[in-house]
Amino acid sequence: MGIREDIDAIVKSGDVVLFMKGTPQFPQCGFSGQVVQILDHVGVPFKGVNVLENDAVRQGIKDYASWPTIPQLYIKGEFVGGCDIVREMFQAGELTTFLEEKGVAIRDRAIG
């Protein structure tokens, strides 16, 4: 299998997959950290893929989505966008709606 096939398998391996610099527990980039915080706030479980561990994945994911930057968020195998797009969707209330439309389970959150 080539890197494109490997990435395709990773993208489809979970409902929500985030290609990022670092891990969800220890982001190594401010933009990756912002997306992690948004996903945690929304209450959606996700799989984090650390592109710093593999140069082929780091470059391959950019080619896969024709998107030049990391992080990259995928929901149900569909490319959603990078930090700016995810942040804009979150601020507009569109991210939760999008997740629900895609049938992604969201954990119950305390409403305050």
C-alpha positions as CSV (number, residue, x, y, z in Angstrom):
1,M,0.0,0.0,0.0
2,G,1.1,3.5,-0.8
3,I,0.9,6.5,1.5
4,R,-2.3,7.8,-0.1
5,E,-4.0,4.4,0.7
6,D,-2.6,4.5,4.3
7,I,-4.0,8.0,4.8
8,D,-7.3,7.0,3.3
9,A,-7.5,4.1,5.8
10,I,-6.7,6.5,8.7
11,V,-9.3,9.0,7.5
12,K,-11.9,6.3,7.4
13,S,-10.8,4.7,10.7
14,G,-13.0,6.9,12.9
15,D,-16.0,9.2,12.8
16,V,-13.7,12.2,13.7
17,V,-10.0,12.2,12.8
18,L,-7.7,15.2,13.3
19,F,-4.3,15.2,11.6
20,M,-2.3,17.5,13.9
21,K,1.2,18.4,15.1
22,G,1.6,16.6,18.4
23,T,-1.1,14.6,20.3
24,P,-4.5,15.7,21.7
25,Q,-2.9,15.5,25.2
26,F,0.2,17.5,24.1
27,P,-0.4,19.6,21.0
28,Q,2.9,21.0,19.5
29,C,1.3,23.8,17.5
30,G,-1.1,26.5,18.5
31,F,-3.4,25.8,15.7
32,S,-3.6,22.1,16.5
33,G,-4.2,23.0,20.1
34,Q,-7.1,25.3,19.2
35,V,-8.9,22.6,17.2
36,V,-8.3,20.1,20.1
37,Q,-9.9,22.6,22.5
38,I,-12.9,23.1,20.2
39,L,-13.5,19.4,19.8
40,D,-13.1,18.8,23.5
41,H,-15.5,21.7,24.2
42,V,-18.1,20.4,21.8
43,G,-17.7,17.0,23.5
44,V,-16.9,14.9,20.5
45,P,-14.5,12.0,20.8
46,F,-11.8,12.0,18.1
47,K,-8.7,10.3,16.9
48,G,-5.6,12.5,16.8
49,V,-2.9,11.6,14.3
50,N,0.5,13.1,15.0
51,V,2.0,14.1,11.7
52,L,5.4,14.8,13.3
53,E,5.9,11.1,13.8
54,N,6.0,10.4,10.1
55,D,7.2,12.7,7.3
56,A,5.4,10.7,4.6
57,V,2.1,11.3,6.4
58,R,2.9,14.9,7.1
59,Q,3.4,15.6,3.4
60,G,0.9,13.0,2.2
61,I,-2.1,14.5,4.1
62,K,-1.5,17.9,2.5
63,D,-1.6,16.2,-1.0
64,Y,-4.6,14.0,0.0
65,A,-6.8,17.0,0.7
66,S,-5.1,19.5,-1.6
67,W,-4.8,21.6,1.6
68,P,-1.4,23.0,2.4
69,T,-1.6,23.3,6.2
70,I,-2.0,21.2,9.3
71,P,-4.2,20.6,11.3
72,Q,-6.8,19.0,9.1
73,L,-10.1,17.8,10.4
74,Y,-12.1,14.9,8.8
75,I,-15.6,14.0,9.9
76,K,-17.0,10.7,8.6
77,G,-14.2,10.6,6.0
78,E,-15.0,14.1,4.7
79,F,-12.4,16.9,4.8
80,V,-13.8,19.7,6.9
81,G,-10.9,22.2,7.0
82,G,-8.1,23.5,9.1
83,C,-8.0,25.6,12.2
84,D,-9.6,28.8,10.8
85,I,-12.6,26.9,9.2
86,V,-13.2,24.8,12.3
87,R,-13.0,27.9,14.5
88,E,-15.5,29.8,12.3
89,M,-17.9,26.8,12.2
90,F,-17.7,26.5,16.0
91,Q,-18.3,30.2,16.6
92,A,-21.2,30.2,14.2
93,G,-22.7,27.2,15.9
94,E,-22.3,25.2,12.7
95,L,-19.9,22.6,13.9
96,T,-22.2,20.8,16.3
97,T,-25.0,20.9,13.7
98,F,-22.6,19.4,11.1
99,L,-21.6,16.6,13.5
100,E,-25.2,15.8,14.3
101,E,-26.1,15.8,10.6
102,K,-23.3,13.3,10.0
103,G,-24.6,11.1,12.9
104,V,-21.6,11.6,15.1
105,A,-22.2,11.0,18.8
106,I,-21.5,13.9,21.1
107,R,-20.9,13.3,24.8
108,D,-23.3,14.9,27.2
109,R,-22.0,18.2,28.6
110,A,-22.9,20.1,31.6
111,I,-25.0,23.1,30.7
112,G,-24.2,26.1,32.7
